Amino acid sequence: MAYYPDWAAPAFPPEKIDFGRFDWIDFAFAVPGQDYNLTWDGSDEAPDLLQRLVTVAHDSGKKVKLSVGGWTGSQYFSPAMSDASSRQTFASNIRAFYDAFDLDGIDIDWEYPGQTGNGNAVSPDDTANFLSFLQLLRETLPADAKMSAAVQTVPFADANGSPLGNVSAFAQVLDWVLIMNYDTWGSSKTPGPNAPLSDGCQNSTQPAASAVAAVKAWTAAGFPANQLVLGVPSYGYISQSSATRLRQRSTLRPRSHRRRLRNRHRARSSLLHLQRTDGADSSGALSEDVSSGGAASQPENATSSSPIMAANEDGSTADGQVQFRALVAQGILQYAPQEAYDGEPEDASSDGGSPPTRYFVNGKEIDSLYDGWSGFTREWDECSSTPFLRSGAADQVVTYDDPLSLGMKAAFAQGVGMLGVNMFDISGDTDQWDLTDAMRKGLGVD
C-alpha cells in the first residue's frame, strides 16, 4: 500500500506506478469544507488525477481509496461529526465522491479527534461522535467498500484527552487503521529519529512513539493486529545540527556503514545526477545535469570551505523535509549494491538493534543499500533501528529511512501479524522501487 498525493503528479504521474508492487493506493487528499462537502487539497487537477489513478489501478486489478482530511485538511471534522444531521450530510457527500470516481474505499485522516492538530476544531465528544459517524458511513457506502482511518501511535483520545482504553467498537466498523509511525521528531538542533521501529535502548522521551509500542497500545485496547497497517515514511528531515548521535540516544555509539564498503559504487544512470557548479552560491545549492548515462561526479568528501549541503523539498538547504529519492538525486546518498559489502549474510532483528553488514529479512537478501556520499557519513541509530546522515562540513544531520530500516519495519509487521504496511508517499521511492521492494521482502511477498 502507498499514498499518492496530488502534488506528486508533475514528477510522478499515476501511469508511472508499478501496480505489480501494490494492492491499494490512497489518493490524498479530499478536504472537508465548512458546509461538510468535499473540496481538493489545493489542486485544480485533482479530479482528473484521481480518475486517471483509478483507471490505471483497475486496469491492473488493483484498488484505490480516497483519503479525506490530512494535517492541513482536518479543520472541520469536529463540527461535521457533532450531530446526526451534520454526520448524515457529510456521509452523503462522501458517498457522492465514492460513486463519481468509481472508488473502492474511503480513508479518514482526521488529525486529530479530541486533540489539537493544525488548527482543527476540538471537542471532548470527538471520539464518540467519530464512532457514530463511521457506523453511519459504513451503512452509507456499498457493502464491499473498504473503510480505514489514519491514526496516531496511541488510540483515539477519550473525553479527558487520554488514550481510549477500549477501541474494539472501531474495529467492528473499520476494515483497518493505518498507524502513522512518522514525524516523531522533525528538524531540530538535537534531531531524533523520524520513524522509530522501537525504543531499543529504553531511554526515549517519547516511548509510546514507535512501531513496537504502537502495536502493543492498539492491540491492548482491543484492535486486532490483523486490522493494523504500519505507516512508514519515504521521507526524512534535514536539520542544521552538528550532532553525532540522535536525540535521547546517549548509551550507544552510532555505527558507520561507509567503512565497510570494499569499493565505491556509482549512482544508477537512470537516476538524476548532480554536479557542483563553479563558484556555487552560499546556499550550497547543486545544479542538475540530466544528461543520459554517466554517474554522479560528486567527490566522496567535500571540503570544509565549500561543503555540499542537502536541500529540502523547497529547494533550500534550511531545515525541512526531504524525500529519499531527492537524497539520491542530490548525490547525498549513493547506490551501493549488496555485493559491495564485506561479510557473510546474516539474519537481522525485526524488532531493533543494528543490522549486519549484509542484510537478510525473511530469508531474502535486500538487493541494494545506499551509502553516504558528498561529505555525508551514514550512521545507524541502534536505539530506533533507523539510519541518519551527518556532515560536519555542512553542519547538517538528515534523519530518514532506507531499504534496511523499512525492510526491518515490514518484517516486524509481518512477524506480529499486521495486515501490511503503507508508505507515505509513493513518489519518495526510487525509479527502481528500492524502498518498496525492501518492504515486500520484509513482508515475505517477494
N, C-alpha and C positions, 0 to 999 in steps of 0.2 A: 504494500500500500504506500501511497505518497500523496502529498498535497500538490496541487497545481494552481498557483496564484495567477490572477490575470496579468499582473505586472511582469511576469516572466515571459510573456508571449513574444516580444520583439526578438529576443535571442534564442528562445526555446518554444517554437510553435507546437501545438498539440500533435501535429503529424510526426514530430521528432521522437515521441515517446515509443519505446520498445515495449509493447504490451505483453510480450512473452515473459517479461520480468515482473509484471504487476497483475494483481487481481482486481484491485479497487483504486480509483483515483478520486480524491476530494477536490472539487473546484472551489477556490477561495477568492473572494467572499461575496455573498449577498448580505446586505446590511438592513436590519430593521429600522424603519423610519418612525417619526412621531405619530403617524397615522396607522402604524403597525403593518404597513405594507413593506415590500422589499425593494431596495434600490441596490446599486452596484458600488463597489468599493473604489470609486474614483476613476472608473474606466468606462468610456462610452462603447468600447469594443467588446466588453464582457459578454453580452448576449451572443454575439457571433462566435466568440472564442468557446463559450460553453457548448454551443451547438456543434461546432467542429470537434470538440473533445468527445462529446457523446457519440458522434458519428464514427470516429476512428476507433473508439473503445468498443462500441457494439459490433463494428465490422470484425474486430478481433475476438469477440466473445467475452469481453470484459465489461466492468460496470463502473458507473460514475455516481457519486453523491455530491450534492450541493452543500457546502459548508456555510452556515449562516452565523454571522457575528464577527468574531475575531477581536483582537486587542483594541483596535480603533472603531469597532462596529458594535459595541455592546451597550451603548448609551441608553437605549430604550427597551432593553429586555425586561427590566423590572416592571415598568408600567404595562408592558404588553402582557405580562403574566398575572397582573394584580387582581383581576376579577374574571368571572365567567364570560362576560361579553367581550372583553379585550382578548382573552385567550381564544375564543371562537373566531374572532376577526383575524387574528394572527395565524391560526392554524389553517383557516380557509385560504389566506393569501399564500401560505407556503404550498398548499395543495395545488394552487393555480400555477405556481412556478414548476412544481413537480411535473404536472401534465404538459405544460408548454414546452419543456425541454426534454421530455421523454427520459426522465431521471430514473435511477434505480434505488435511491435512498437520500436521506437528509441527515446532515451532521450539524448539531447545535453547539456552537463555540461561544458560550456565554462566559465572559471574563469580568466578574465572577458573581455567582449567586450569593447574596448576603455579605459580599466583601467588595471593597473599593478596588477598581482596576484603573482604566484610563478614562475617567470622567463619567463612569456609568452610574446611574441611579441605584441606590441600595435600600433594601427594606429587610427587616428581620424575618419577614414572611417569604422571602425569595425562594428558598429551597422547597418549602411546602408547595408554593404556587408553581414552581418548576415541575414538580412531580405531577400535579394536576394537569398542567399543560401537556406534558409528554404523554400522559394517558389519553388526553383528547386528540393529540396529533396522531397517535397510533390508530385511533378509530377513524381519523380523517383520511389518512393515507391508504393506498391499496394494501391488501393483506400481505403481499410479497415485498413491500418496500422495506428496506433496512433503515434503522434509526440508530444513530450513535451520538455521543457527546464528547467533546474535548474537555478534559478535567485536569485539576492540579494533582500533585503527588499525594495529597491528603484528600479525604472525602469532602463532599459539599459541607458548607458551613451551616450549623443549626441556628436557631433564633438568637443564640448568645454569641455567635461568631466562632464557636469551637467546631472541630470536625464532627460530623454526624456519626453516631455510633452504629447505626443500622441503615444501610443503603440497599437492602435486599429488594425493596419495592421498586427501586430504579432498575435493578437487574431484571425484573419481570417485564419491563416495558421497553428497555433499550436492548438492542442486539449486542452492542459492546460500547465501552468507553475507551477513549484514547488518552493515556496518561501523558501529559506534556512534560516530559522529563528533560527540559532545557531551560535556558535563561536563569539557571540557579545563581550564577554570578555573571555580570556583564563586564563592561570595560571599567577598569579601576587601576589606581596606582599599586594596589595589592590584589591582583587578579586571582580569581578562583576558577574552578572547572565550570564549564558551561553546562555539561550534562553528565554528572557523576553516575557511574554504574553502582557504586556502593560507597559507604563510609568505611573504607577498608582499614583505616588507622584509628577509628573510633575517636576522632578529635575534631569533627566538623562542627561549626557553629550552626549549620543547617542539617542536622542529622536526618530529618524527615524528607529531605530533597535529594533523593537518589532513586534509581530504578528498583533496587532491592527493597528499600524502605517503603516505596510506593505500593509495590505488590503486597507487602505484608499489611499495610494500612487498609487497602481496599478489600482484600480478602477477609481480614479480621472483621470488617464492617459488613460482611455478607455479600460481597460481589464476587462471583466465581472467577477463578483465574482464567478459565477458557472464554470469558467475555471481556478480558482485558487486552488492550493493544498498547504496546510500548511506543510512545512517540520519541523519535530520535532526530537530531539536527544534521543538516548538511552544511551548516554554517558555524562560525565561531566569532570570537570577539578580539579586536585589536586593542591593546592597552599601551599607553605611554607609561612604561614602567621599566625599572632596572631589576625587577625581582628575578631571582634564580630558582625559586620554588613557588608553588601555588599557595594561595591563602589558606591559613589554618592547617598547613601541612608541614609541621616542624620536626617530625620524628624520623623521616627517611630522606635520603639524598635522591634527587631525581636522576634518572638513568638516561644517558645519551645513547642514541642508536647510530649516530653518524660513525663513530669509531669502529663499528662492526662491519662496515662495508669493505669488501675486497677492492672494488673499483667504483668509480663514479659512472652512473648511467644517465644518459641524457633524456630530456623530456621527449615524449612521443611526438612525432611530426604532425599528427593531426590536431594537436593542441596548439593554441596560440602561444607563441614565444615572444619574449620581450627583450629589448636591448637597452642598455643605458645610453642616454643621449649625451652628446658632448656638452659640457657646461650645464648639466641638469639644474633645474631650479631648486630653490631652497626647500621645497616640499619633499624632495627626493622622488618625484613622480617618475614613472617609467613610460617610455614610448613604445607603442605597439609596432611590431614587424610581423605582418601576417602573410609573408611570402610562404609558398608551399614548401614542404620538406624542411630539412635542416633542424637544428636543435637549439635550445636556449643557449645563449652565449654568455650567461652571467658568470662572473668569477665565483669560485667557491667561497671566498672570504672578501667582503667589502672592506675598504679602508675606513678608518675612523673619520677621515676628513670628508669622505663622500659616501656615507652609508646608503645602501639600498633599503628602502622602507616599504612595508606592507601598506597597501591602500585599501580603504574601506569601500562599502557599496556605493558611496557618493563620489568616489574617486580621490578623496583626500587621504592624507596619512594621519588624520586625527583619530581619536577613539571611535569605535563603531563596529558594526557587524561586517563580516567578510565571509563569502562562500568558499567552500573547499575548492570548487572549480577556479575561483579567482586566485587563490593562493598558488595553484598550479600554473595558471596563465601568467601570473606575475613573476614566476621563477623563484618564489619563496619556498615552494615545495618542488622537488624533482622526483620523477618516476624512477623507481629502483626495483627491478624485478626480483622476485623472491630468491632466485638462484644466486643473486649477488651477495647474499648474507651467509656468514660463516655458521657452522654448527649443524647438528642433526636436527631434523624436525621434531618437535615435542608437542604435547597437548597443552593448551593454555587454559587457565582457570576461567570459568564463566561467571564468577562472582567476585572478582577483584584480584589484585596482585599484578605483578609485572609479567608481560608476555615474554616467551623465549625469543631467541634470535630468529628462528623460523617458526611460523605460526600455523598450527593445526586447529581446526574447530570442527567438531562433529566428524572427525576422520578425514577432513579435506583441507588441503593447504590453501591459504589465501594466495591468490595469484600475484598480487603486487603490493608493494609498500611505497610510501612516499617519504623521502628524507629531506631534512632542512637544507637550504641552499642559499646563496647570495648573502652570506654572513649570518644566517639564522641556523641555530642548532636545534634539532628535535630532541625533546626530553620526554620522559614518561613519568607521570604522577601516579605512583603506586597506590595512593590512598583512594583515588577516584577512578582508576583504570582509564585514564584519558591522556592523550599527548598534549604537549604545548611546545611552541617555538619561542625562542628568545634570541635577541640580537643586542649585545651590549653597545655596539657602534650606533645602531639605530635607536636605542633606548625603547625597544618595543618587545612586548610579550603577546603572543597570539594563542588563545585557548580555543581548542577546536576538537573535532572528532575525525578519525581517518578509517581506512578499511580495517585496521586492527581493532580499534575500540568499538566500532559499530558491529564488527563480527562477534565480539565478545558480548555485546548487549543482546544481539539476536540469539546467540547461544544460550544466554541466561533466560530469555523469554521462552525459548523452546523447552528448556530444561524444567521450568516451573509450570509448564502447561498453558502459557498465554496463547491467545488467538493468533498473534503475529506482531509485526512492527509496522510503523507508518512514519515516513520521512518527511520532515518539513525543511526545504521543499525539494521537489524533483529536479529543479533547474540547477541546484548546487552540486550535483554529481558531475563526473567527467563524461566525455563523449563515449568512453569505453565502459561506463557504468561500474566503476571500481567500488564505489560505496554500496550500491545496490547488490552487486554480486557477492560482496563480502557478507552482507546480511542474509542473503539467500543461503549461503553456505552455513552460516550460523544457525539458521532455521532448519537446515537439513533438507532443503528442497532443490538444491543444485549440486 
